[in-house]
Amino acid sequence: MESVNNDVDTGAAPVLTYDEIMERCRSMARSRVAEVTEVNLPFLDTEYGRTVFEEQIYGVLLQMLSFVGANMHKSRKARQLQGIQAAKAAGVKLGRRRKYDPMDHIEVFRRFERGDMTLNEAVKAVGACRTTFDKMYRELLKKGLL
């Protein structure tokens, strides 16, 4: 059994496949680790034991719910991918906005490049941390603006 491949790690619990859901529910029912109490469908209660018929109904319902859940997950992922592709095609910039734009501080970078400012003075003038300053500096060098 393999989990569905999530391209982005959201920190949420891993998505289980239909087979994994079924296996976990079967193992919990066998070992009596968990008891199921369904308010709207009292014949699904595992607390008092079940007849063979109720066991079959429970299995079918569990299969149906896990199948629907897996299909909903696939459908949601597909719609999300379509939305991302449409946004990219429309030229929408995805992701977090930059806190610092190197072009706003081009003169500070030029003074640093000429040696008119020390590294610490330049970092303080930009108002960013050293790592961010270095990234912006490399970006400007790569663009040929310094």
C-alpha positions in Angstrom: 0.0 0.0 0.0 1.3 3.4 -1.0 0.2 6.9 0.1 -0.9 9.4 -2.5 2.0 11.5 -3.6 1.6 15.1 -2.3 3.8 17.5 -4.3 3.7 20.1 -1.6 4.4 19.4 2.1 1.6 21.2 4.0 2.5 19.8 7.4 -0.9 18.1 7.5 -1.4 14.5 8.1 -0.5 12.3 5.1 -3.3 11.4 2.7 -4.3 7.8 2.9 -5.3 5.7 -0.1 -8.5 3.7 -0.2 -6.7 0.5 0.6 -4.9 2.1 3.6 -8.1 3.4 5.1 -9.8 0.0 4.7 -6.9 -1.8 6.3 -6.6 0.6 9.2 -10.4 0.3 9.9 -10.2 -3.5 9.7 -7.3 -3.7 12.1 -8.9 -1.3 14.6 -12.1 -3.3 14.5 -10.2 -6.6 14.9 -8.1 -5.4 17.8 -10.9 -3.4 19.4 -8.6 -0.4 19.7 -11.5 1.9 18.8 -15.2 1.7 19.1 -17.5 3.3 16.5 -20.6 5.1 17.7 -22.8 6.4 15.0 -25.6 8.6 16.3 -27.7 8.5 13.0 -27.1 4.8 12.3 -27.2 3.0 15.6 -26.8 -0.4 13.9 -23.2 0.6 13.2 -22.2 0.9 16.9 -19.4 -1.5 17.6 -19.7 -1.0 21.4 -22.2 -3.8 21.8 -21.1 -6.1 19.1 -22.7 -6.7 15.7 -24.5 -9.4 13.9 -23.1 -10.8 10.7 -25.6 -8.7 8.7 -24.6 -5.5 10.5 -20.9 -6.4 10.0 -21.6 -6.6 6.2 -23.4 -3.3 6.2 -20.6 -1.7 8.2 -18.0 -3.0 5.7 -20.0 -1.8 2.7 -20.6 1.6 4.3 -16.9 1.9 5.2 -15.8 1.0 1.7 -18.2 3.6 0.2 -17.1 6.4 2.6 -13.4 5.7 2.0 -13.9 5.5 -1.8 -15.8 8.8 -1.8 -13.1 10.4 0.3 -10.3 9.3 -2.0 -12.3 10.5 -5.0 -12.9 13.8 -3.4 -9.2 14.2 -2.7 -8.2 13.4 -6.3 -10.9 15.8 -7.6 -9.7 18.6 -5.3 -6.1 18.1 -6.3 -7.0 18.1 -10.0 -9.1 21.3 -9.7 -6.2 22.9 -7.7 -3.8 22.0 -10.4 -6.1 23.4 -13.1 -6.4 26.7 -11.2 -2.6 27.0 -10.8 -2.0 26.3 -14.5 -4.7 28.9 -15.5 -3.1 31.5 -13.2 0.4 30.8 -14.6 -1.0 31.1 -18.1 -2.6 34.4 -17.2 0.7 35.6 -15.9 -0.4 35.8 -12.3 2.6 35.8 -9.9 2.2 32.9 -7.4 3.8 32.8 -4.0 4.5 35.2 -1.3 5.3 38.9 -2.1 8.8 40.0 -1.7 9.4 42.0 1.5 12.4 43.7 0.0 12.9 44.7 -3.7 16.6 45.1 -4.6 15.7 47.8 -7.1 14.5 50.0 -4.2 18.0 50.0 -2.8 20.1 49.9 -5.9 22.1 53.0 -4.8 23.0 51.3 -1.5 24.2 48.3 -3.4 26.2 50.4 -5.8 27.9 52.3 -2.9 28.7 48.9 -1.3 30.1 47.6 -4.6 32.4 50.7 -5.0 33.6 50.3 -1.4 32.0 53.5 -0.1 30.0 51.5 2.5 31.0 48.5 4.7 28.9 45.4 4.6 27.3 46.2 8.0 26.4 49.7 6.9 24.9 48.5 3.7 22.9 45.8 5.5 21.6 48.3 8.0 20.7 50.8 5.2 18.7 48.2 3.4 17.0 47.1 6.6 17.2 43.4 5.8 19.2 40.6 7.4 22.6 39.6 6.1 21.2 36.6 4.2 18.5 38.6 2.4 21.1 41.3 1.6 23.4 38.7 0.0 20.5 37.2 -2.0 19.5 40.6 -3.4 23.2 41.5 -4.1 23.7 38.2 -6.1 20.4 38.9 -7.9 21.6 42.3 -9.0 25.0 40.9 -10.1 23.3 38.2 -12.1 21.1 40.8 -13.9 24.2 42.9 -14.6 22.9 46.0 -12.8 26.1 46.3 -10.6 
